[in-house]
Amino acid sequence: MSHLLLIVLLLFADDSTLVKAAKANGGLKKPIPKKTITNKDVQKSKGKITELPATGTPASPPASPPAPSLAVHEAHKKAVAAAEKRVTDAESNVSDLEKELARVEQSYYEAADPTYRDTTITARFDQTKKQLETARKQLADARDALTTLTPRSQ
């Protein structure tokens, strides 16, 4: 008896939005018949037809840019080397300042005199922190300059 009641309830239940959308779409679509497209079909079409040259004739290769002169190449190499040295120096400076900042911070915690700690060490910490921010900005600028000089590998 309970099965019959369940079936009756399912028959009178309202369809979900997904079921309604599927019914509105028309159900299954008819399969498109497979047909081989021939040259005659293409010529009958109303679209624009462009004919490509035969595969036996090679197309003209695109013009390559002229090779830069030796002086320009050497100047570029020197500029890249200078930019790489600038990046290396900036990285070294940032590394040294980070170590110095850590050392100053540790000395703050090790200091026993609160007055010395709050005046001298705090001032040194703030100064080192500003120097580190400046060094990081210089490093970012140096890296940007280097990336503009070096071509992207593809």
C-alpha positions, 0 to 999 in steps of 0.5 A: 500500500505504501508503494502505491502511495509513493508512486501517486505522490511522485506523479503529482509532484512538481518538476524541478527547474532542470527538468522543466528546462530539458522539456522546453529544450525539446528533448533529444536532438536528431542526429545530423547525417554525415556527408562528405564535403566535395569540391562541388559542395564548396563551389555551390556555397555562398561563402568567400572562397580563397585558393591557396597556391599549390604545395609544390611552389614554396612561398617566399620566406619573411624578411629577417631583420638586419643583424646588428653591428658588432659595436652595438652588440658589444655595447649591449653586452657591456650594459647587460654585464653592468646590470647583472653586477648591479643586481648582484651588488644589490642582492648582497647589500640586501642580504647584509642589511637583513643580517644586520637587522636581525642582529640589532633585533637580537641585541634589543632582547639581550639588553638588560637596561630598558633605557638603552634598549628603548633609545639607542637600539630602537633608533638603530633598528629603525635606521637599519629598517629604512636602509633595508627598504631602500636597498630592496627598492634598489634591488627591484629597480636593478632587476627591472633594468636587467629584464629590459636588457635581456631578451625573453627566452621562448 
